[in-house]
């Protein structure tokens, strides 16, 4: 009878601890989610301040994505040293994306024989869903992952502020989580150069990384690839190889630009794990060739529905 009571008490204690840990994890994830919404709202509220936007610098960044992406992210580091933030000051880069989307949509609509309203719907889809909505999802996901599991211990205050996947966060980490969901994205420094609180990955910076990667992928798939439509639209293996190779290059470059963006943050670790997604992309590329899936024509078939 006593042994049964002991086992029962242990079981209840484990259940109570598990319930408490799940509650803490749920609360932490909720704080991250609310913080992402607040930061997204703050980011898009700057869209109306055209006079404060530096379009010349944004144009230089677009060129640097293809010419020297590492130099691009070095400039983000210089920007952080002067402005105490990693993200861009304004959404000029995203504004300059719209003309490229406009041109691409016009080319695809002409190829697919869209009406004016079909072109308008495709333009709306490209801007809202392919660029912005996907960016909100990717940026929020990477923002949570990087802040939860990629920050170095020496920058997060050692073991007292570290978390484990199966353990509950410490008090210091809870404070860090609450700070990360506030409006401010800055990391402050003490007089000795150490962090006064754990540095965080800014949500706006995560969104900027997505825009950088999206622009490179978009140019390859939606602006350069249409030039080769005559060769891609066939049903031969050569046509499938050419079209799917564009997808491989575009997506791999997206992964590479994303990797460079997070690698530029000195307080992050395990950034090379981002490159592992490239292995999955290569495997899917080989599978598409074996099954003779023409990804480009599949995209055109989807766009023809507009």
VEXKOLRO-116493 format. One record per atom (N, C-alpha, C, O, CB): y, x, z. Coordinates in pm, whole numbers, plus 50000, padded with zeros to 5 digits. Glycine has a CB too. Example, Ala and Ser with C-alpha at 12.3 -4.5 7.8 and 13.67 -1.06 7.14 Angstrom:
! VEXKOLRO-116493
494315131950780/495505123050780/496705132050780/496685142450846/495535113150905/497755128550708/498945136750714/500035129050787/501145134150804/499405140850572/
***
This chain:
! VEXKOLRO-116493
498795008450000/500005000050000/501255008750000/502225005849930/500014990550123/501225019750082/502365028750088/502565035849955/503695037549909/502195038950199/501455040049893/501565047049764/502145037749659/502955041949576/500195052249718/501745024949662/502295015349567/503795013749587/504545012849490/501595001749581/504225013449713/505655012049743/506445024049693/507545022549641/505865010249893/505865036149710/506555048249665/506705048149514/507785051049462/505795060849710/505615044749443/505665044249296/506665033849249/507395035949153/504275041149238/506675022349320/507605011749282/509045016149300/509905013249217/507324999049363/509325023149410/510685027949435/511105038249331/512245038149285/510795034049575/510165047149294/510475057149192/510765050349059/511705054148989/509315067149176/509965040349025/510185033148900/511525026148898/512235026348797/509075023048877/511885019949009/513185013249017/514325023149006/515345020448942/513295005349147/514155034749070/515205045049065/515395050148923/516525051848878/514875056649160/514275052748852/514365057548714/515005046948625/515825050148538/512975061148660/514635034348647/515235023548568/516735022648594/517525020648502/514555010148600/517115024048724/518535023448759/519315034848697/520415032848646/518705023648910/518725047148701/519395058648641/519515057048490/520545060148431/518635071548674/518435052148428/518475050048283/519515039748245/520215041248145/517115045848231/519615029148324/520605018748296/522015024048312/522905020748234/520385006848388/522215032648416/523535038448439/523915047848324/525055047648278/523575046048573/522955056048279/523225065348169/523555057748041/524475061347969/522025074648146/522775047148013/523045039147893/524425032847900/525135031947799/521985028347876/524805028548022/526125022648037/527235032648012/528235029447947/526285016848174/527045044948063/528045055448041/528135059147894/529225061047842/527715067748124/526985060347827/526985063747684/527655052747603/528415055447510/525535065847633/527365040047640/527995028947569/529495028947589/530255026547495/527405015547616/529925031747714/531365032247742/532045043447666/533135041747613/531605033947893/531375055147661/531945066647589/532085063647441/533125066447381/531085079047610/531025058047380/531075054647237/532125044147210/532785044347105/529705049747189/532295034647305/533315024347287/534705030547290/535565026747211/533195013747396/534925040147381/536215047147388/536495054647259/537625054447209/536245056747506/535475061147204/535645068247077/535995058446966/536865061246884/534365075947041/535315046746964/535565036946859/536975031446867/537655030346765/534555025546868/537425028046988/538785023047006/539795033646968/540815030546906/539005018447150/539515046247006/540425057046971/540555058746822/541655061246772/539965069947033/539455057446748/539485058746602/540355047846540/541095050446446/538065058246544/540265035746593/541075024746540/542565027346563/543395025246474/540665011346605/542895032046683/544295034846715/544855045946627/545985045146579/544445038746862/544055056246605/544515067646526/544615064046378/545515068846309/543575079546544/543715055546330/543805050946191/545065042646170/545745043946068/542555042746153/545375034046267/546585025946259/547835034746259/548775032246184/546645015946374/547835045046343/548965054246350/549115061946219/550225064246173/548785064046467/547985065846160/548015073746035/548605065445921/549485070145850/546585078545998/548115053245903/548555045145789/549945039245809/550545034145714/547555034045765/550475039745932/551835034845955/552875044045892/554035040145881/552095033446104/552485056145852/553425065645793/553585063745642/554365070945579/552975079745821/552885054245584/552885052645439/554235048245385/554515050245266/551835042645399/555075042445467/556345037145419/557485047245426/558595044245385/556705024745497/557215059045478/558265069045496/558225079245382/557905090945402/558115076145632/558565074545260/558455083145142/559425094945147/559105105845100/558725074945017/560585092845204/561585103445205/561165115245293/561665126345277/562925098045254/560265112845384/559805123445474/558555130545423/558035139445490/559545117745611/558075126645306/556835132345253/557115144645168/558075145045091/556075121845171/556265154545182/556385167045106/555365166744992/554245171645007/556155179545199/555765160844878/554855159344765/554585172744697/553515174744639/555425149444665/555535181844703/555325194944640/554205202644712/553345208644647/556625203144642/554225202344842/553185209144919/551835202344900/550805209044892/553545209445068/551845189044891/550595181644868/550015185044731/548795185944716/550835166544879/550875186844630/550415190844497/549775204644501/548745207044438/551575190644396/550395213744575/549825227044589/548445226444655/547545233944617/550755236044671/548285217544752/546995216144818/545925211144722/544775215444728/547115206644937/546295202044633/545335196944535/544835208044444/543645208744412/545965185844452/545735216644402/545335227944318/544465237644397/543485242944345/546585235244262/544825240044522/544095249644605/542675245244634/541805253644657/544835251844735/542415232244633/541055227444658/540075233244557/538925235944591/541025212144652/540525235144433/539665240744330/539845255844315/538885263044286/539935233944197/541055260644334/541335274844311/540945283344432/540255293444417/542815276944280/541375279244550/541115287044672/541045277744793/542005276944869/542205297844692/539915270844812/539815261444925/539905268145061/540405262145156/538515253744916/539425280545072/539525287445201/540985290445238/541365289745354/538725300545198/541775293645138/543205295845162/543865282745205/544785282745287/543895301445036/543415271745148/543945258645187/543785256445336/544725252345403/543255247445108/542595258945388/542355256345530/542985267045619/543235264445736/540865255745556/543245278845565/544035288545642/545445283345665/546035285645770/544085302245569/545975276245566/547295270245583/547275259045686/548275256745754/547815264945449/546155252045698/546025242345805/546115249345941/546695243946035/544685234545793/545545261345951/545625269046076/547055273146105/547505272246220/544725281446069/547785277546002/549185281046021/549995268746063/550885269546148/549775287145892/549655257546003/550335245046037/550115241546184/551025236946253/549845233545947/548895243846232/548595240946372/549365249946467/549805245646574/547105242246398/549545262546428/550255271946515/551735268646527/552365272446626/550095286046462/552295261646429/553715258046433/553955243746478/554955241046545/554335260146297/553065234646443/553255220446476/552345215546588/552485204146633/553015212046354/551425223946633/550485220146738/549635208146699/549255200046784/551235217146865/549325207046571/548385197046523/547735202246395/548345209746320/549095183346498/546495198146373/545765202646256/546005193546136/545965198146022/544285203446286/546235180946159/546375171346051/547705173045977/548635179246028/546265157146104/547765167545857/549005167845779/550085159545849/549785150445926/548755162545636/551325162845819/552435155545880/552635141945815/553155132645878/553715163645869/552235140645690/552475128145618/551325125645521/550545134745491/553825128645541/551195113145472/550105109745379/550445112245232/549955105145145/549725095345396/551285122345204/551675125045065/550465128344979/550425124644862/552675136545060/549495135345035/548285138844960/547565126344911/547125125744796/547345147345046/547455116544998/546765104244960/547565096344857/546995090044768/546505095545083/548885096544870/549735089744771/549535095944633/549495088844533/551215090544812/549405109244627/549205115944499/547805113644443/547555116244325/549455130744514/546895108844525/545565105344476/545585093044387/544775091744295/544625103044593/546515084044413/546545071144344/546715072744193/546005065944119/547655062544398/547615081344142/547705083043996/546395087743933/546055083443823/548795092943962/545655096444000/544365100843948/543375089343943/542605088043847/543805112244034/543385080944045/542515069244046/542935059543937/542085053343872/542545062244184/544235058143916/544765049343811/544275053943674/543815045743594/546315049143815/544365066843646/543925072243516/542425070243498/541975065843392/544285087243505/541665073543600/540215072243591/539785057843570/538915054943488/539555077743717/540415048743643/540085034543629/540415029643489/539655021743432/540835026243732/541505034043433/541885030043297/540865035043195/540515027743102/543285035443262/540395047343213/539395052943120/538085045143129/537505041543026/539145067843151/537625042443248/536375035143265/536495020743215/535575015543154/535945035243412/537625014443241/537815000743195/537844999943044/537314990542985/539114994943253/538475009842980/538485010242834/537075012342779/536705006342679/539425021442783/536315020742845/534935023342801/534045011142819/533165008642737/534345035242877/534275003542926/533444991942956/533984979042898/533334968642908/533304990443105/535164979442835/535734967542774/536234957342874/536084945342852/534734961142686/536814961842982/537324952743084/538584945543036/539324950542952/537634960443213/538794933643091/540064926743074/541064932643172/540734941643249/539904911343094/542304927443170/543304932543263/542894930043407/543064938643493/544664926043235/542344918043432/541934914843569/540704922943609/540534926343727/541654899843583/539844926043513/538714934843542/539174948743579/538644954943671/537764935443423/540164953743505/540734966843537/541384966643675/541264976243752/541764971043431/542094955643706/542774954543835/541764954343950/541994960544054/543654941943838/540664947143931/539634946544036/538964960144056/538674964144169/538584936044001/538734967243945/538134980543956/539094990244024/538674998744103/537744985843817/540384989043995/541384997444060/541424994644210/541495003944291/542774995143998/541384981944245/541384978144387/540144983644457/540234988844568/541434962744402/538994982344392/537754987544450/537825002644470/537415007744575/536564984044360/538345009644371/538385024344377/539285029244489/538955038844558/538855029944244/540435022644506/541385027144608/540955022944748/540895031144840/542785021644579/540635010044762/540375004644895/539005008644949/538885013145063/540484989544893/537975007144865/536615009344915/536125023644893/535635029944986/535664999744848/536265028744770/535735042144743/536525053044814/535945063044857/535725044744594/537825051344826/538655061644886/538935059045034/538565067145119/539975062744812/539565047845065/540035045345202/538915041045296/538705047145401/541125034845202/538185030545257/537165025145347/536055035245374/535625036945488/536565012345288/535605042045268/534585052345289/535135063645376/534415069445457/534095058045153/536435066745358/537055077045440/537125073245586/536915081745673/538435079845389/537405060645614/537435056045753/536075057645819/535985061845935/537885041345760/535025054445744/533675055545800/533285070245821/532835074045929/532655048745707/533465078345717/533065092445726/533895099845830/533355107345911/533215099345589/535225097745829/536085104745924/535775100746068/535725109346156/537555101745893/535565087946092/535255083446228/533905088946274/533755092946389/535245068046235/532935088946183/531615094246217/531685109146251/531165113446354/530625091946102/532335116846165/532445131246189/533325134246310/533095144046380/532995138246065/534315125946334/535185127646451/534385126146581/534555133946675/536335117346447/533515116046585/532685113846703/531665125146719/531515130646828/531965100346694/530975128546610/529935138846616/530525152346658/529975159146745/529235140146480/531645156046596/532225169146626/532755169946768/532615180346833/533345172246527/533375159346817/533895159546953/532795158747059/532965163747170/534865148146973/531695152447025/530625150647123/529675162547130/529215166147239/529845138247091/529365168747014/528285178547013/528635191846947/527785200746943/527115172746945/529825193546895/530115205746821/531165214646887/531405225746840/530565202246683/531785210146994/532815218147061/532155229147145/531225226347222/533715209247150/532635241347131/532075252647205/532295250947355/533305245347398/532695265847157/531365255747434/531455254247579/532615262147637/533255257747732/530175258647645/532895273847579/533995281947634/535335275247614/536295278147685/534005295747571/535395265847514/536635258547491/536655245247565/537715239547591/536845256147343/535455240247599/535405227347669/535345228847819/535185219047892/534215219547622/535485241347867/535545243548011/534225247148074/534085246248196/536065231448077/533235251247992/531945255448047/531035243848074/531195233048017/532145263248174/530075246148162/529055236148188/529605223948258/528995213248252/527955241948268/530745225348324/531305214048398/531805203248306/531935191748347/532425218548487/532105206648182/532605196648088/531645194147975/531965186547884/533935200948033/530475200247979/529525198347871/528715185747895/528635180848008/528595210447857/528125180547788/527285168847796/525965171847731/525865180847647/527955156647731/524955164447767/523665165447702/523335152147640/523895141847676/522575169647801/522415152447544/522095140147473/521465130047566/521735118047554/521155143047356/520615134647658/519905125447744/520505124447883/520045116647966/518465129647755/521555132347909/522175132048041/523465124448038/523975120947932/522405145948091/524015121848157/525275114748166/526425124548161/526285135748210/525335106448293/527555120748102/528695129848096/529265132448234/529195123848322/529765124148005/529815144348252/530435147648379/531805141148390/532295135148294/530565162848395/532405142348508/533725136248530/534765142348438/535615135248384/534155137948676/534705155548420/535675162248332/535525157548189/536525155748119/535515177348338/534275155348145/534065150748008/534535136447992/535055132847887/532595151847970/534355128148097/534875114548091/536385114648076/536945106748000/534475106648215/537055123848151/538505125048137/538865129347997/539825124347938/539065134948239/538085138747941/538325143347804/538165132047705/538935130847610/537375154847768/537135123547727/536905112347637/538055102547642/538495097347539/535615105247672/538565100047765/539685090947775/540915096647707/541665089247643/539995087847921/541125109947719/542275116147653/542135115447503/543125113847431/542435130647699/540895116747453/540705116947308/540955103547246/541195102747126/539325121547275/540925092647325/541175079447271/542625075347281/542985064247242/540325069447340/543485084147334/544905081347341/545585084447209/544945089747117/545555089247453/546855081347199/547555082947071/547775097447036/547755101046918/548885075747075/547975106047135/548285120047107/547045127547064/545965125547120/548905126747227/547215136346962/546115144246912/546315159046940/545565167346888/545935141946763/547285162647020/547615176647039/546745182947146/546285176147238/549085178247075/546525196247132/545885203947237/546965212647301/547625220147230/544695212547183/547155211747431/548165219747499/547525232247555/546335232447585/548845211647609/548335242647570/547875255547618/548555259047749/549715255347771/548115266547514/547835266047834/548425271347955/549215283947923/549185288847810/547355274148061/549915289148024/550715301148002/549865313347969/550345322547903/551555304048124/548605313448013/547735324847985/546985323447854/546135331747821/546745326648096/547295312747778/546675311047648/545405302847652/544815300247547/546385324147589/544955298747770/543755290647779/544105275947762/545265272047777/543035293047914/543095267747731/543325253547710/543495246447843/542685248247935/542185247347629/544545238247855/544755230547976/543795218847985/543535213848094/546195225647984/543275214447872/542195204647869/541395207147742/541895213547650/542745189947874/540175202247735/539305205447621/539955201747488/540475190647475/537975198247635/539955210747390/540505207547258/539645197047190/538445196347214/540615220247171/540255189247107/539525178747036/539805179646887/540825185146845/539905164847090/538895174346809/539095173046665/539945160646643/539545149646682/537735172146588/541075162146582/541965150846557/541345141546453/540785146146354/543365155746510/541465128546477/540925118946380/541645120446247/541015119846142/541055104446433/542955122246250/543715123646126/543265135946048/543255135845925/545215124446155/542905146546119/542415158646051/541065155945987/540795160645876/542315170446150/540195148546056/538905144845997/539105136545871/538355137945774/538055137046099/540115127845872/540405119745753/540985128545643/540695126445525/541385108345788/541795138445679/542325147745580/541205155745513/541245158145392/543335157445645/540225159645591/539075166845534/538365158045433/537985162745325/538095171245645/538185145345467/537555136145371/538365135045244/537805135345134/537385122245434/539685133945256/540525132645137/540425145145050/540355144144927/541985130145176/540405156845112/540255169245036/538935169344959/538895172444840/540325181445129/537855165845029/536535165844966/536415154744863/535815156644757/535455164345072/536995143044894/536935131844801/537665135044671/537195131644563/537525119244865/538815141544682/539585144944563/538785153944469/538755151644349/540905151744602/538145164044524/537355173144440/536195165844374/535935167644255/536835184944523/535495157744451/534365150144397/534835139944294/534175137844191/533605143144509/535965133544321/536495123244232/536905129244098/536635123443993/537685116144297/537545140744100/537965147143976/536755150643890/536775148843768/538795159844005/535705155643952/534505159543878/533795147343819/533395147543703/533545167243969/533625136843899/532835125443856/533615115143776/533075108943685/532235118843975/534875113343810/535625102443748/536665106843647/537175098543572/536285094443854/537005119543643/538015124143547/537465134143445/537885134043330/539165130443622/536545142643486/535965152343393/534725146643325/534535148543205/535615165343466/533885139843399/532635134743344/532825125143226/532035125843132/531865127843451/533835116243226/534005107143112/534175114242977/533885108342873/535185098443135/534625126742978/534765134242853/533405135942785/533335137242663/535415147942879/532335135942864/530995138242811/530175125442802/528945125942792/530265148342899/530855113942806/530135101242799/529265100142675/528175094342680/531125089842803/529725105442564/528975104442439/527595110742453/526625105942394/529755111142323/527505121442530/526225128342548/525425122742666/524195123742668/526465143242569/526125116742763/525445112142884/524805098442867/523795095442931/526425111743000/525375090142781/524915076242773/523565074642703/523035063542698/525935067942702/523005085242650/521695084442587/520575082942689/520805083642809/521445096742502/519365080742640/518205078742727/517275090942729/516185090342785/517425066542683/517715101742668/516895113842667/517005121142800/517915118742879/517315123042552/516065130142823/516085137942946/517305147042952/517815150043060/514805146242959/517785151342835/518985159842831/520205152042879/521055157442950/519225165342689/520305139242839/521425130842882/521375128543033/522395129243101/521395117342808/520185125843084/520025123643228/520335136343305/520975135943410/518595118743260/519885147643251/520125160543317/521615163543325/522115167943428/519405171743243/522335161143214/523775163843212/524515154843309/525325159543389/524325162043070/524245141743302/524945132343389/524665134643537/525575134643619/524575118343353/523395136543571/523035138443711/523505151943766/523735153343886/521525137343728/523645161743677/524175174743722/525625173443764/526065180243857/524025185243610/526385164943696/527755162243739/527755156743881/528575160743964/528455152443642/526835147543909/526745141844043/526355152544145/526905152844256/525725130444045/525425161144108/525005171744199/526175180944233/526405184044350/523865179744138/526905185244131/528035194344153/529125187544236/529665193444329/528605199144018/529435175044201/530495167844271/530195165744418/531055168044503/530725154444205/528975161344449/528615158644588/528475171544668/528885172244784/527315150544595/527885181844606/527775194644676/529145200644705/529345206744810/526945204544593/530075198744614/531435203744640/532095195744751/532865201244830/532285203144512/531795182844758/532285174544869/531775180145001/532535181545097/531845159644851/530485183345006/529885188845128/530515202345162/530795205145279/528365190445111/530745210645062/531295223945085/532725223145139/533075230245234/531275232144955/533555214545080/534935213045128/534945207445270/535775211445352/535735203845033/534035198245298/533925192845433/533535203745532/534085204645642/532895181345438/532575212045493/532145223145579/533295232645609/533485236645724/530995230745513/534065236245507/535195245445528/536225239345622/536835246445702/535855248845394/536415226245613/537395219745699/537055220745845/537915223645928/537525205345661/535795218445879/535385219246020/535165233746064/535325236946181/534115211146043/534805242345970/534645256546003/535985262946040/536025272646115/534005264045885/537075257345988/538405262846016/538815260746161/539715267546210/539425256645925/538175251446231/538505248846371/537785259146458/536555259146463/538105234346413/538515267846528/537885278846603/537085274346724/536275282046776/538925288546648/537285262046770/536595257546890/535335249546859/534735243746949/537525249146973/534915249246730/533705242046693/532545251746670/532745263246632/533945233646568/531355246846694/530125254346667/529215245446582/529495233646562/529405258646801/528145251146532/527135243946453/527715237746327/527175227846276/526495233246538/528785243246276/529385237446155/528495239546033/528585232045936/530755243546130/527635249746037/526735252145924/525725240845906/525125239545800/526005265245943/525555232846009/524645221445997/525125211645890/524315204345833/524505214246131/526425211545864/526965202745759/526385206445624/526155197745540/528495203545755/526135219345603/525595223945475/524155219345453/523675219245340/525665239045466/523465215645560/522085211045545/521985198245465/520955195545403/521455209045682/523055190345465/523035178145384/522935181445235/522465173345156/524295169745410/523375193445198/523245197645059/521805198645016/521485196044900/523925210845038/520905202345109/519475202945077/518945189145041/518145187644948/518685208745194/519385179045116/518965165345086/519475161144949/518755154544874/519495155645195/520695164944916/521265161444786/520465167744673/520205161244571/522735165844778/520075180344689/519295187144585/517935180244567/517475178644454/519095202044621/517295176344677/516005169444668/516165156144594/515345152844508/515435166944809/517205148544626/517455135844557/517755138144410/517385129944325/518605128344624/518425149044380/518715152444240/517425154744162/517275149744051/519615165044233/516505162244220/515215164844154/514435151844137/513825149544033/514385174944235/514455143344241/513755130544233/514325121944121/513575115444048/513845123044367/515645121744107/516275113744002/515875118543863/515735110443771/517795114244015/515685131543847/515245136843718/513795133243690/513435129843577/515425152043713/512965134043793/511555130743775/511385116043740/510565112443655/510765134043903/512165107443806/512075093043781/512955088543665/512975076743629/512465085343906/513685098043605/514535095343488/515605084843521/515835075543443/513685090543369/516255086543636/517375077943673/518675084243624/519005095443663/517425075643827/519385077243541/520685081943494/521745076343588/522155064843575/520955077543345/522185084443682/523115079743785/524455075443726/525075066043774/523335090543889/524885082343622/526185079043561/526135065343496/527065057343512/526575089543457/525065062543423/524955049443359/524725038443463/525115026943442/523815049343257/524105042043575/523975032343683/525335028743741/525595017143773/523065037843793/526205038843755/527555036243803/528315027543703/529045018443743/528295049343827/528155030443575/528835022443472/528325008043473/529114998743454/528625028643333/527035006143496/526484992643504/527084985043621/527354973043611/524954993043518/527304991943732/527934985543848/529394982243819/529854971343852/527834994643971/530114991543757/531514989043724/531684977943621/532714971343618/532165001743672/530674975743538/530774965243437/530764951343499/531084941543432/529624966443338/530384950343627/530374937343696/531774932543730/531964920843762/529534938243822/532764941443725/534124937543762/534794930043647/535944925943659/534964950043801/
***
